[in-house]
Amino acid sequence: MKTINERLAALREVMRRERLDAFIFPSTDPHNGEYVPDHWKGREWISGFNGSAGVAVVTMKEAALWTDSRYFIAAAEQLSSTEYVLMKEKIPGTPTITAWLGSVLRDVRSPQVGVDGMVNSAASVQQLVAELRNEGGITVRTNFDPLSLIWRNRPAIPANKVFVQKLDYAGETAHDKIRRVREALRKCHADGMLVASLDDIAWMLNLRGDDVHCNPVFVSYLLISSQKATLFINPDKLTPEVANYLRGEGVDTDTYEHVGKGLKDYFEYNILLDPNEINYTLYKTVTREIVNGESPVKRMKTVKNEREIAGFREAMLKDGIALVKFLMWLEDSLRHDAPTALTEVLVSDKLEQLRAEQPLFRGISFDTIAGYQAHGAIVHYEPTAETDIPLKPEGLILLDSGAQYLDGTTDITRTIALGPLTDEQRHVYTLVLKGHLQLQNLKFPKGASGTQLDALARKDMWREGYNFLHGTGHGVGSFLNVHEGPHQIRMEYKPAPLLPGMTVTDEPGIYVEGRFGVRIENTLLITPYMKTPFGEFLQFEPLTLCPIDKTPIVKEMLTDDEIAWLNEYHQLVYNRLAPHLNDSEREWLREATAPIG
């Protein structure tokens, strides 16, 4: 890819002038976000790889990119015409970034590695400094952004207007949320804190924006002290209504670029900073005593209040109606249209169109994954004009999609049989379904972490030598980011406890490279189950309302309990959706949710 190689040449010229031997480009922005505004997509610009996770490292002679299993196939394709070497994280034989730098810079005298301190968290830079010191005394420079010199026509920082999320959807005023945060700060003996995470700020202030694709957040910082709260934001983003609203909630405003000055002028004795959230440059700006700790906002945000839970139910109902209409359309199109009339892009567009017809729709919650056959094995495949392929009345299509409604966020995956399947496809599909049902119907102690639950979704596939390397579940925001933590369900240790009121997805999968992929996903709500002398126990309630395709199921592989659970879920789907459908849609749903066994 000539453009990427030209960019690397320009970068190396700047590195030569600045006496840098390597530069590291993360996927994050000054707010440590998973999804970032175009202005900060430096790793994508310098490498050509557009996945949401990855790190590019460039030396004077080499270039390498690290990413996780979700993107192995996509990254290999996107990097194929460049000089980048793909480094597959967590695969035996793959070196860490620091070990690789220690190797390739071994013969360089007094090597120096650059990172932009504004887009790297304090914790990540501190760890990098320590690890590179052990790799032969490599030093780290943090005060330079080469992209400011070589990225011509760089997108501007978004200046979209902010809007107020109604209390009917939020369920708690911003004033009360700030009060709760101050109470949490007192418990950890902190006088204030800086909030940098965009979804945390949006949740705290009951504001939403359009600065990040698919995520209703806005670029800003929030500085809280014992007596004052200041939102650092581009003033052009504030309408008179929002400005008046913030004053009424006791929140001052200042210019976004003044956050560093705000930290220098901070007058309290100490300040809580989450080193995994606050970027290194701002972290080093603070002159007061720093209390290092996790932001209390994240755990508050993950436990939904009654109004947020009601909003989720309403959003899932709308989503379910749109999905029934879509599945009927897909089935009818396969039956009557020409063999090449349906494509992955057309399917993706149709699904968005039907969701857009629902009340309170505000857009999709992530780019739709519509992978037919071999494309379904690419975990985060997104069809484009260049990759789009026609669907045939055979095989499987994997559809992972979601929507943003004013009252909630949805995330669902269904793998759908378009016609005859192989025995292997049916077998793998049923293994994934078993994993989904085993997790869905688990009862567990309050405070258990997702790591302790993860094996339930994998045990049947493990027995046959299958596995998947992505997480099994993640939190979902309330008209916020579709990925929300800190709680997760995954193999890697994540100690965040699971509590009543949290949402989490259940999405095991198996991906057979070059042939097909299967994933089945519902969004769940954690609810109380029972109290015993041994403690409080919890359970999962499915929020997602959509039939699970029964066609690929090998019934003999399911236990009686699994069949009963699936039938119970399908009865719930029918009961909730049927009153909102016309006669033909209701009849289609009746068949799609009919009991098996």
Disulfide bonds with the S-S distance in Angstrom:
none
